[in-house]
Amino acid sequence: MTAEILQSFPEGGVAIVLGASGGIGAAVLAAVKASDRFAAVLGYHRRSVPALELTDEASIVAIADQVKAFGQPLRLVFDATGVLQGEGAAPEKSWRQLDAAQLARAFAVNAIGPALLMKHFLPLLDRDGKAVFATLSAKVGSIGDNHLGGWYGYRASKAALNQFVRTAAVELARQRPKAICVALHPGTVDTGLSAPHAKTGLDVRTPEAAAASLVAVLDRLSAAENGGFLDYRGAPLPW
Ligand SMILES: NC(=O)c1ccc[n+]([C@@H]2O[C@H](COP(=O)([O-])OP(=O)(O)OC[C@H]3O[C@@H](n4cnc5c(N)ncnc54)[C@H](OP(=O)(O)O)[C@@H]3O)[C@@H](O)[C@H]2O)c1
């Protein structure tokens, strides 16, 4: 059954979801597939063929090559990858817990990996009509909104991601004025990433509910929002 969503995108073309094995990524892939808008909807993750490993640029190139081979305009790239903490490590509560290897891991996956996705996918976005690159950031990556502290590596790597989005959006506007590059905050969502830190009292939503609201934001996006940092309702967040 097809759903009347994503109708603001021109009909046809390719949509891809990166990190499609994750809680939010799998739900967004299902939501985009439920739309009749795109000729092909593809999901990639660390066990797909080709596989996506953010710390291996060649894996990103292989996916970009597969997308190009479709010979159809690239309309939507949704990046749902990310890590809160490395293997066996908890997010830092104090500067005493800062660890160079863990920080490097957070930056590699949360900031540098998505920057390389921008390098290889922004040039493939169609020049005619709406095309979107959206990456999942997090409200805790906001510097202006940081009143609680803690989670140093996650916060800092998401702030770096936001700066990559903003910088790439400026270049994108020059080359593809109708295309849009944004960072999105999905809200608190019940996934493997958030589960160890779920606190009662927080508004925790299902991946399906989060995906429905994120897809609605994608549908409402216009070129005026290129370079934005928006929450799952489409409201701008402070940098
Ligand atoms: N859940 C929340 O409450 C929440 C709140 C704010 C922001 N976010 C953001 O939303 C995004 C998705 O989070 P989620 O909750 O859906 O988490 P998740 O279920 O843990 O999914 C994370 C995804 O990232 C992939 N990934 C991790 N390291 C990777 C690497 N080196 N190369 C390629 N892919 C890699 C995972 O692949 P594997 O399956 O192979 O591990 C998985 O597909 C993240 O950026 C997160 O920071 C989530």
PDBQT file of the ligand as one rigid body, heavy atoms in Angstrom, charges set to zero:
ROOT
HETATM    1  N1  LIG A 301      17.583   7.542  19.766  1.00  0.00    +0.000 N 
HETATM    2  C1  LIG A 301      17.575   8.796  20.205  1.00  0.00    +0.000 C 
HETATM    3  O1  LIG A 301      16.922   9.111  21.235  1.00  0.00    +0.000 OA
HETATM    4  C2  LIG A 301      18.339   9.869  19.481  1.00  0.00    +0.000 A 
HETATM    5  C3  LIG A 301      18.258  11.196  19.975  1.00  0.00    +0.000 A 
HETATM    6  C4  LIG A 301      18.960  12.196  19.310  1.00  0.00    +0.000 A 
HETATM    7  C5  LIG A 301      19.699  11.894  18.188  1.00  0.00    +0.000 A 
HETATM    8  N2  LIG A 301      19.768  10.595  17.730  1.00  0.00    +0.000 N 
HETATM    9  C6  LIG A 301      20.584  10.333  16.557  1.00  0.00    +0.000 C 
HETATM   10  O2  LIG A 301      19.860   9.581  15.606  1.00  0.00    +0.000 OA
HETATM   11  C7  LIG A 301      20.766   8.755  14.853  1.00  0.00    +0.000 C 
HETATM   12  C8  LIG A 301      20.237   7.322  14.811  1.00  0.00    +0.000 C 
HETATM   13  O3  LIG A 301      20.201   6.850  16.134  1.00  0.00    +0.000 OA
HETATM   14  P1  LIG A 301      19.398   5.541  16.586  1.00  0.00    +0.000 P 
HETATM   15  O4  LIG A 301      18.768   5.909  17.879  1.00  0.00    +0.000 OA
HETATM   16  O5  LIG A 301      18.570   5.009  15.462  1.00  0.00    +0.000 OA
HETATM   17  O6  LIG A 301      20.623   4.564  16.914  1.00  0.00    +0.000 OA
HETATM   18  P2  LIG A 301      20.940   3.046  16.494  1.00  0.00    +0.000 P 
HETATM   19  O7  LIG A 301      19.700   2.238  16.524  1.00  0.00    +0.000 OA
HETATM   20  O8  LIG A 301      22.092   2.647  17.347  1.00  0.00    +0.000 OA
HETATM   21  O9  LIG A 301      21.415   3.217  14.964  1.00  0.00    +0.000 OA
HETATM   22  C9  LIG A 301      22.673   3.760  14.653  1.00  0.00    +0.000 C 
HETATM   23  C10 LIG A 301      23.012   3.435  13.228  1.00  0.00    +0.000 C 
HETATM   24  O10 LIG A 301      24.347   3.936  12.961  1.00  0.00    +0.000 OA
HETATM   25  C11 LIG A 301      25.089   2.880  12.355  1.00  0.00    +0.000 C 
HETATM   26  N3  LIG A 301      26.518   3.000  12.590  1.00  0.00    +0.000 N 
HETATM   27  C12 LIG A 301      27.177   3.115  13.755  1.00  0.00    +0.000 A 
HETATM   28  N4  LIG A 301      28.505   3.153  13.553  1.00  0.00    +0.000 NA
HETATM   29  C13 LIG A 301      28.678   3.078  12.204  1.00  0.00    +0.000 A 
HETATM   30  C14 LIG A 301      29.817   3.057  11.363  1.00  0.00    +0.000 A 
HETATM   31  N5  LIG A 301      31.070   3.117  11.844  1.00  0.00    +0.000 N 
HETATM   32  N6  LIG A 301      29.621   2.960  10.018  1.00  0.00    +0.000 NA
HETATM   33  C15 LIG A 301      28.380   2.872   9.498  1.00  0.00    +0.000 A 
HETATM   34  N7  LIG A 301      27.257   2.877  10.245  1.00  0.00    +0.000 NA
HETATM   35  C16 LIG A 301      27.419   2.974  11.588  1.00  0.00    +0.000 A 
HETATM   36  C17 LIG A 301      24.531   1.625  13.003  1.00  0.00    +0.000 C 
HETATM   37  O11 LIG A 301      24.932   0.487  12.282  1.00  0.00    +0.000 OA
HETATM   38  P3  LIG A 301      24.985  -0.972  12.974  1.00  0.00    +0.000 P 
HETATM   39  O12 LIG A 301      23.572  -1.446  12.996  1.00  0.00    +0.000 OA
HETATM   40  O13 LIG A 301      25.859  -1.737  12.073  1.00  0.00    +0.000 OA
HETATM   41  O14 LIG A 301      25.597  -0.766  14.350  1.00  0.00    +0.000 OA
HETATM   42  C18 LIG A 301      23.049   1.933  12.913  1.00  0.00    +0.000 C 
HETATM   43  O15 LIG A 301      22.573   1.711  11.601  1.00  0.00    +0.000 OA
HETATM   44  C19 LIG A 301      22.144   8.932  15.501  1.00  0.00    +0.000 C 
HETATM   45  O16 LIG A 301      22.894   9.888  14.778  1.00  0.00    +0.000 OA
HETATM   46  C20 LIG A 301      21.809   9.482  16.877  1.00  0.00    +0.000 C 
HETATM   47  O17 LIG A 301      22.870  10.265  17.407  1.00  0.00    +0.000 OA
HETATM   48  C21 LIG A 301      19.102   9.589  18.347  1.00  0.00    +0.000 A 
ENDROOT
TORSDOF 0
